[in-house]
Amino acid sequence: MRDVHVAGVGMIRFGRYKDRDVPDLGGEAALLALDDAGLGVRDVEFLAAGSLFQANAMVGQRILQQIGQTGIPVVNVANACATGSTAFREAWLAVASGEHDVGMAVGVEQMGKMGLLGGGGGSGVRTEGVLGSGLMPAVFGQAGMEHMRRHGTTQAQFAKVAVKNHRHSTRNPLSQYQVEVSLDDVLHARMVAYPNTLYMCCPTGDGAAAAVLVSPEKARQLGANVKVLASVLTSDPWSERDLTLPDVNTLTRAAAARAYERAGVGPEDVDLVELHDCFATAELLHYENLGLCGEGEAGRLIDDGETAHGGRIPVNVSGGLLSKGHPLGATGVANVFEIVQHLRGRAGARQVDGARVGLAHVIGLGSACTINILGG
């Protein structure tokens, strides 16, 4: 496998686009990424498109109908919340294998206010688990309560994640919401699934993001300096499930171990992280799952401000899913977009000074976990 560089990224602001459709949104993000790379659609040799709720609608081909059909191979991806990041990995593989010199990943979704149903409807997936509900708010609420039981974590510590990420969002013009909230606001908001109140749950909506990946030779021609140090995708192995703890941890821990090994770095070398904070409880758990702190130390990390902008290891300076939004298919590529902007020194008011290594993480329960480590 050869090295792969990110030559261009593009993203539209997440929100509600009632008068547009999925190919239109994805096409805009794709053109932004191509412009950023200094390339045209005829330079692209492979396209991976991620869209969960239109998985059977040939989204990649429909995007090319918007920006230019050149007969290239197209792969359409659906992998729960990890849909976009899986598309990114498919494009990475296409270039790393030597099959193509220029690949593009587009993640796009149009959800409106449908919410995180977590496998209901006519999907054939049961919404009720062995214990409690299989819907996402309940799963991550239960996971948070188990962390409280084991480590004494408080609801206020989980709530501080929401305060931090909403504050970060005010510096990100592409964030769906850009409004600060106080700790009191978060704690006294409507309860959704204890300990997560409304402000501790991500909004859903519409959005798109894209990335152009290139070979080393092409990177030299374009002056592309951001390298993909590792791109990992895992699923859960079989285990005797602990009925008191929904399985939201093992996915990330396995992926993180592989990603750090392949990238030749450890968590201590990472300068910023964009992780899957679909709920405030998730972010705190993933501090430990990604090795950003020791077991049971996540509450201290948020109390001490270590994951805030300007802290030791800034997490979700984009505003995270809690504020930036979570149009499922777009999220994984959007996390990569954010890391690339910081490694290039182009993140504006939210720039993490001296960023050299960044980690983008997404989980899709069902199960899938992607971790992309990039260096600049």
Secondary structure as a PSIPRED ss2 file (coil, helix, strand):
# PSIPRED VFORMAT (PSIPRED V4.0)

   1 M C   1.000  0.000  0.000
   2 R C   1.000  0.000  0.000
   3 D C   1.000  0.000  0.000
   4 V C   1.000  0.000  0.000
   5 H E   0.000  0.000  1.000
   6 V E   0.000  0.000  1.000
   7 A E   0.000  0.000  1.000
   8 G E   0.000  0.000  1.000
   9 V E   0.000  0.000  1.000
  10 G E   0.000  0.000  1.000
  11 M E   0.000  0.000  1.000
  12 I C   1.000  0.000  0.000
  13 R C   1.000  0.000  0.000
  14 F C   1.000  0.000  0.000
  15 G E   0.000  0.000  1.000
  16 R C   1.000  0.000  0.000
  17 Y C   1.000  0.000  0.000
  18 K C   1.000  0.000  0.000
  19 D C   1.000  0.000  0.000
  20 R C   1.000  0.000  0.000
  21 D C   1.000  0.000  0.000
  22 V H   0.000  1.000  0.000
  23 P H   0.000  1.000  0.000
  24 D H   0.000  1.000  0.000
  25 L H   0.000  1.000  0.000
  26 G H   0.000  1.000  0.000
  27 G H   0.000  1.000  0.000
  28 E H   0.000  1.000  0.000
  29 A H   0.000  1.000  0.000
  30 A H   0.000  1.000  0.000
  31 L H   0.000  1.000  0.000
  32 L H   0.000  1.000  0.000
  33 A H   0.000  1.000  0.000
  34 L H   0.000  1.000  0.000
  35 D H   0.000  1.000  0.000
  36 D H   0.000  1.000  0.000
  37 A H   0.000  1.000  0.000
  38 G C   1.000  0.000  0.000
  39 L C   1.000  0.000  0.000
  40 G C   1.000  0.000  0.000
  41 V H   0.000  1.000  0.000
  42 R H   0.000  1.000  0.000
  43 D H   0.000  1.000  0.000
  44 V C   1.000  0.000  0.000
  45 E C   1.000  0.000  0.000
  46 F E   0.000  0.000  1.000
  47 L E   0.000  0.000  1.000
  48 A E   0.000  0.000  1.000
  49 A E   0.000  0.000  1.000
  50 G E   0.000  0.000  1.000
  51 S C   1.000  0.000  0.000
  52 L C   1.000  0.000  0.000
  53 F C   1.000  0.000  0.000
  54 Q C   1.000  0.000  0.000
  55 A C   1.000  0.000  0.000
  56 N C   1.000  0.000  0.000
  57 A C   1.000  0.000  0.000
  58 M C   1.000  0.000  0.000
  59 V H   0.000  1.000  0.000
  60 G H   0.000  1.000  0.000
  61 Q H   0.000  1.000  0.000
  62 R H   0.000  1.000  0.000
  63 I H   0.000  1.000  0.000
  64 L H   0.000  1.000  0.000
  65 Q H   0.000  1.000  0.000
  66 Q H   0.000  1.000  0.000
  67 I H   0.000  1.000  0.000
  68 G C   1.000  0.000  0.000
  69 Q C   1.000  0.000  0.000
  70 T C   1.000  0.000  0.000
  71 G C   1.000  0.000  0.000
  72 I C   1.000  0.000  0.000
  73 P C   1.000  0.000  0.000
  74 V E   0.000  0.000  1.000
  75 V E   0.000  0.000  1.000
  76 N E   0.000  0.000  1.000
  77 V E   0.000  0.000  1.000
  78 A C   1.000  0.000  0.000
  79 N C   1.000  0.000  0.000
  80 A H   0.000  1.000  0.000
  81 C H   0.000  1.000  0.000
  82 A H   0.000  1.000  0.000
  83 T H   0.000  1.000  0.000
  84 G H   0.000  1.000  0.000
  85 S H   0.000  1.000  0.000
  86 T H   0.000  1.000  0.000
  87 A H   0.000  1.000  0.000
  88 F H   0.000  1.000  0.000
  89 R H   0.000  1.000  0.000
  90 E H   0.000  1.000  0.000
  91 A H   0.000  1.000  0.000
  92 W H   0.000  1.000  0.000
  93 L H   0.000  1.000  0.000
  94 A H   0.000  1.000  0.000
  95 V H   0.000  1.000  0.000
  96 A H   0.000  1.000  0.000
  97 S C   1.000  0.000  0.000
  98 G C   1.000  0.000  0.000
  99 E C   1.000  0.000  0.000
 100 H C   1.000  0.000  0.000
 101 D C   1.000  0.000  0.000
 102 V E   0.000  0.000  1.000
 103 G E   0.000  0.000  1.000
 104 M E   0.000  0.000  1.000
 105 A E   0.000  0.000  1.000
 106 V E   0.000  0.000  1.000
 107 G E   0.000  0.000  1.000
 108 V E   0.000  0.000  1.000
 109 E E   0.000  0.000  1.000
 110 Q E   0.000  0.000  1.000
 111 M C   1.000  0.000  0.000
 112 G C   1.000  0.000  0.000
 113 K C   1.000  0.000  0.000
 114 M C   1.000  0.000  0.000
 115 G C   1.000  0.000  0.000
 116 L C   1.000  0.000  0.000
 117 L C   1.000  0.000  0.000
 118 G C   1.000  0.000  0.000
 119 G C   1.000  0.000  0.000
 120 G C   1.000  0.000  0.000
 121 G C   1.000  0.000  0.000
 122 G C   1.000  0.000  0.000
 123 S C   1.000  0.000  0.000
 124 G C   1.000  0.000  0.000
 125 V C   1.000  0.000  0.000
 126 R C   1.000  0.000  0.000
 127 T C   1.000  0.000  0.000
 128 E E   0.000  0.000  1.000
 129 G C   1.000  0.000  0.000
 130 V C   1.000  0.000  0.000
 131 L C   1.000  0.000  0.000
 132 G C   1.000  0.000  0.000
 133 S E   0.000  0.000  1.000
 134 G C   1.000  0.000  0.000
 135 L C   1.000  0.000  0.000
 136 M H   0.000  1.000  0.000
 137 P H   0.000  1.000  0.000
 138 A H   0.000  1.000  0.000
 139 V H   0.000  1.000  0.000
 140 F H   0.000  1.000  0.000
 141 G H   0.000  1.000  0.000
 142 Q H   0.000  1.000  0.000
 143 A H   0.000  1.000  0.000
 144 G H   0.000  1.000  0.000
 145 M H   0.000  1.000  0.000
 146 E H   0.000  1.000  0.000
 147 H H   0.000  1.000  0.000
 148 M H   0.000  1.000  0.000
 149 R H   0.000  1.000  0.000
 150 R H   0.000  1.000  0.000
 151 H H   0.000  1.000  0.000
 152 G C   1.000  0.000  0.000
 153 T C   1.000  0.000  0.000
 154 T C   1.000  0.000  0.000
 155 Q H   0.000  1.000  0.000
 156 A H   0.000  1.000  0.000
 157 Q H   0.000  1.000  0.000
 158 F H   0.000  1.000  0.000
 159 A H   0.000  1.000  0.000
 160 K H   0.000  1.000  0.000
 161 V H   0.000  1.000  0.000
 162 A H   0.000  1.000  0.000
 163 V H   0.000  1.000  0.000
 164 K H   0.000  1.000  0.000
 165 N H   0.000  1.000  0.000
 166 H H   0.000  1.000  0.000
 167 R H   0.000  1.000  0.000
 168 H H   0.000  1.000  0.000
 169 S H   0.000  1.000  0.000
 170 T C   1.000  0.000  0.000
 171 R C   1.000  0.000  0.000
 172 N C   1.000  0.000  0.000
 173 P C   1.000  0.000  0.000
 174 L C   1.000  0.000  0.000
 175 S C   1.000  0.000  0.000
 176 Q C   1.000  0.000  0.000
 177 Y C   1.000  0.000  0.000
 178 Q C   1.000  0.000  0.000
 179 V C   1.000  0.000  0.000
 180 E C   1.000  0.000  0.000
 181 V C   1.000  0.000  0.000
 182 S C   1.000  0.000  0.000
 183 L H   0.000  1.000  0.000
 184 D H   0.000  1.000  0.000
 185 D H   0.000  1.000  0.000
 186 V H   0.000  1.000  0.000
 187 L H   0.000  1.000  0.000
 188 H C   1.000  0.000  0.000
 189 A C   1.000  0.000  0.000
 190 R C   1.000  0.000  0.000
 191 M E   0.000  0.000  1.000
 192 V E   0.000  0.000  1.000
 193 A E   0.000  0.000  1.000
 194 Y C   1.000  0.000  0.000
 195 P C   1.000  0.000  0.000
 196 N E   0.000  0.000  1.000
 197 T E   0.000  0.000  1.000
 198 L H   0.000  1.000  0.000
 199 Y H   0.000  1.000  0.000
 200 M H   0.000  1.000  0.000
 201 C E   0.000  0.000  1.000
 202 C C   1.000  0.000  0.000
 203 P C   1.000  0.000  0.000
 204 T C   1.000  0.000  0.000
 205 G C   1.000  0.000  0.000
 206 D E   0.000  0.000  1.000
 207 G E   0.000  0.000  1.000
 208 A E   0.000  0.000  1.000
 209 A E   0.000  0.000  1.000
 210 A E   0.000  0.000  1.000
 211 A E   0.000  0.000  1.000
 212 V E   0.000  0.000  1.000
 213 L E   0.000  0.000  1.000
 214 V E   0.000  0.000  1.000
 215 S C   1.000  0.000  0.000
 216 P H   0.000  1.000  0.000
 217 E H   0.000  1.000  0.000
 218 K H   0.000  1.000  0.000
 219 A H   0.000  1.000  0.000
 220 R H   0.000  1.000  0.000
 221 Q H   0.000  1.000  0.000
 222 L H   0.000  1.000  0.000
 223 G C   1.000  0.000  0.000
 224 A C   1.000  0.000  0.000
 225 N C   1.000  0.000  0.000
 226 V E   0.000  0.000  1.000
 227 K E   0.000  0.000  1.000
 228 V E   0.000  0.000  1.000
 229 L E   0.000  0.000  1.000
 230 A E   0.000  0.000  1.000
 231 S E   0.000  0.000  1.000
 232 V E   0.000  0.000  1.000
 233 L E   0.000  0.000  1.000
 234 T E   0.000  0.000  1.000
 235 S C   1.000  0.000  0.000
 236 D C   1.000  0.000  0.000
 237 P C   1.000  0.000  0.000
 238 W C   1.000  0.000  0.000
 239 S C   1.000  0.000  0.000
 240 E C   1.000  0.000  0.000
 241 R C   1.000  0.000  0.000
 242 D C   1.000  0.000  0.000
 243 L C   1.000  0.000  0.000
 244 T C   1.000  0.000  0.000
 245 L C   1.000  0.000  0.000
 246 P C   1.000  0.000  0.000
 247 D C   1.000  0.000  0.000
 248 V C   1.000  0.000  0.000
 249 N C   1.000  0.000  0.000
 250 T H   0.000  1.000  0.000
 251 L H   0.000  1.000  0.000
 252 T H   0.000  1.000  0.000
 253 R H   0.000  1.000  0.000
 254 A H   0.000  1.000  0.000
 255 A H   0.000  1.000  0.000
 256 A H   0.000  1.000  0.000
 257 A H   0.000  1.000  0.000
 258 R H   0.000  1.000  0.000
 259 A H   0.000  1.000  0.000
 260 Y H   0.000  1.000  0.000
 261 E H   0.000  1.000  0.000
 262 R H   0.000  1.000  0.000
 263 A H   0.000  1.000  0.000
 264 G C   1.000  0.000  0.000
 265 V C   1.000  0.000  0.000
 266 G C   1.000  0.000  0.000
 267 P H   0.000  1.000  0.000
 268 E H   0.000  1.000  0.000
 269 D H   0.000  1.000  0.000
 270 V C   1.000  0.000  0.000
 271 D C   1.000  0.000  0.000
 272 L E   0.000  0.000  1.000
 273 V E   0.000  0.000  1.000
 274 E E   0.000  0.000  1.000
 275 L C   1.000  0.000  0.000
 276 H C   1.000  0.000  0.000
 277 D C   1.000  0.000  0.000
 278 C C   1.000  0.000  0.000
 279 F E   0.000  0.000  1.000
 280 A H   0.000  1.000  0.000
 281 T H   0.000  1.000  0.000
 282 A H   0.000  1.000  0.000
 283 E H   0.000  1.000  0.000
 284 L H   0.000  1.000  0.000
 285 L H   0.000  1.000  0.000
 286 H H   0.000  1.000  0.000
 287 Y H   0.000  1.000  0.000
 288 E H   0.000  1.000  0.000
 289 N H   0.000  1.000  0.000
 290 L C   1.000  0.000  0.000
 291 G C   1.000  0.000  0.000
 292 L C   1.000  0.000  0.000
 293 C C   1.000  0.000  0.000
 294 G C   1.000  0.000  0.000
 295 E C   1.000  0.000  0.000
 296 G C   1.000  0.000  0.000
 297 E C   1.000  0.000  0.000
 298 A H   0.000  1.000  0.000
 299 G H   0.000  1.000  0.000
 300 R H   0.000  1.000  0.000
 301 L H   0.000  1.000  0.000
 302 I H   0.000  1.000  0.000
 303 D H   0.000  1.000  0.000
 304 D C   1.000  0.000  0.000
 305 G C   1.000  0.000  0.000
 306 E C   1.000  0.000  0.000
 307 T C   1.000  0.000  0.000
 308 A C   1.000  0.000  0.000
 309 H C   1.000  0.000  0.000
 310 G C   1.000  0.000  0.000
 311 G C   1.000  0.000  0.000
 312 R C   1.000  0.000  0.000
 313 I C   1.000  0.000  0.000
 314 P C   1.000  0.000  0.000
 315 V E   0.000  0.000  1.000
 316 N C   1.000  0.000  0.000
 317 V C   1.000  0.000  0.000
 318 S C   1.000  0.000  0.000
 319 G C   1.000  0.000  0.000
 320 G H   0.000  1.000  0.000
 321 L H   0.000  1.000  0.000
 322 L H   0.000  1.000  0.000
 323 S H   0.000  1.000  0.000
 324 K H   0.000  1.000  0.000
 325 G C   1.000  0.000  0.000
 326 H C   1.000  0.000  0.000
 327 P C   1.000  0.000  0.000
 328 L H   0.000  1.000  0.000
 329 G H   0.000  1.000  0.000
 330 A H   0.000  1.000  0.000
 331 T H   0.000  1.000  0.000
 332 G H   0.000  1.000  0.000
 333 V H   0.000  1.000  0.000
 334 A H   0.000  1.000  0.000
 335 N H   0.000  1.000  0.000
 336 V H   0.000  1.000  0.000
 337 F H   0.000  1.000  0.000
 338 E H   0.000  1.000  0.000
 339 I H   0.000  1.000  0.000
 340 V H   0.000  1.000  0.000
 341 Q H   0.000  1.000  0.000
 342 H H   0.000  1.000  0.000
 343 L H   0.000  1.000  0.000
 344 R C   1.000  0.000  0.000
 345 G C   1.000  0.000  0.000
 346 R C   1.000  0.000  0.000
 347 A C   1.000  0.000  0.000
 348 G H   0.000  1.000  0.000
 349 A H   0.000  1.000  0.000
 350 R H   0.000  1.000  0.000
 351 Q C   1.000  0.000  0.000
 352 V C   1.000  0.000  0.000
 353 D C   1.000  0.000  0.000
 354 G C   1.000  0.000  0.000
 355 A C   1.000  0.000  0.000
 356 R C   1.000  0.000  0.000
 357 V E   0.000  0.000  1.000
 358 G E   0.000  0.000  1.000
 359 L E   0.000  0.000  1.000
 360 A E   0.000  0.000  1.000
 361 H E   0.000  0.000  1.000
 362 V E   0.000  0.000  1.000
 363 I E   0.000  0.000  1.000
 364 G E   0.000  0.000  1.000
 365 L C   1.000  0.000  0.000
 366 G C   1.000  0.000  0.000
 367 S C   1.000  0.000  0.000
 368 A E   0.000  0.000  1.000
 369 C E   0.000  0.000  1.000
 370 T E   0.000  0.000  1.000
 371 I E   0.000  0.000  1.000
 372 N E   0.000  0.000  1.000
 373 I E   0.000  0.000  1.000
 374 L E   0.000  0.000  1.000
 375 G E   0.000  0.000  1.000
 376 G C   1.000  0.000  0.000
